[in-house]
Amino acid sequence: MAIAATYITLQQQIADELGDRQDLLAPLADSNLVLSPIQNAIQTAIAKWEREPFYFNQVVVQTPAAGPYAFSTATGQEFYGAADYAALASFAKIRKAWVLIGRNRYSLNERTSQYLDDVSVNPAVTGEPIDWAYAGGLLRLYPIPNAAYPIGLEAIQRFAALANPTDANGWTQDAYDLIRAEAKLILAEEVLHDVELAGLMQRAIYGDPAQPGRRGYLDALKAETARRSGRGRIRPSHF
């Protein structure tokens, strides 16, 4: 269940749970950093997990029944960036791409940029796209499209960075406990040098092997993601 929390709520709870460490809510006196230790820890925690697929940061753009495609290719254009589809700039990762040819939707094969460098040797050769790669904020298609083809994407959305006290997004709400524990782990290891606290937070995030029935925050979030996606669900068979 999502928690109705903001950036400042998350910061204050972390300070409270560290023993009312209000001093960690402001930049240290001898530091030239703009952010406080707690803010830095939160931002680092988000950066660690923002490429993982959770139910709140996945986007699908789009199937024919659900709405328009992300964008359409242009004849002879190999690379596509934010100028072609603005949301590309906010994607932490593209997980899947497909193309609509005629009335049929075909999944494109994910490749590395190096692979496409090796196979796409003649830019004059065009055709129906079958492969894709994503690097440097650019989606690359091969063969180079020979017509306008609608492209659909499944991606992981990168949210705008938390900055103002009242800012809120999936990390302060749906993943509140994961980010809270990860931030405290970072503080324990890099600021407080508290080995016991670091161990507690690792178990809070990943679970405790000594207590198999006690799930960590990460496992709980992944389970909720699977439940909402319908994956991992047992279905009846005919025998």
Sequence and secondary structure as in RCSB ss.txt:
>XXXX:A:sequence
MAIAATYITLQQQIADELGDRQDLLAPLADSNLVLSPIQNAIQTAIAKWEREPFYFNQVVVQTPAAGPYAFSTAT
GQEFYGAADYAALASFAKIRKAWVLIGRNRYSLNERTSQYLDDVSVNPAVTGEPIDWAYAGGLLRLYPIPNAAYP
IGLEAIQRFAALANPTDANGWTQDAYDLIRAEAKLILAEEVLHDVELAGLMQRAIYGDPAQPGRRGYLDALKAET
ARRSGRGRIRPSHF
>XXXX:A:secstr
      HHHHHHHHHHHTTS GGGGS  TT   SS HHHHHHHHHHHHHTTS  TTTEEEE  TTT   SEE  T
T  EE TTT GGGGGEEEEEEEEEEETTEEEE EE  HHHHHHH   TT EES  EEEEETTEEEEESEESS  E
EEEEEEE      STT   TTTTTTHHHHHHHHHHHHIIIII  HHHHHHHHHHHH  TT TTS  HHHHHHHHH
HHHHTTT       
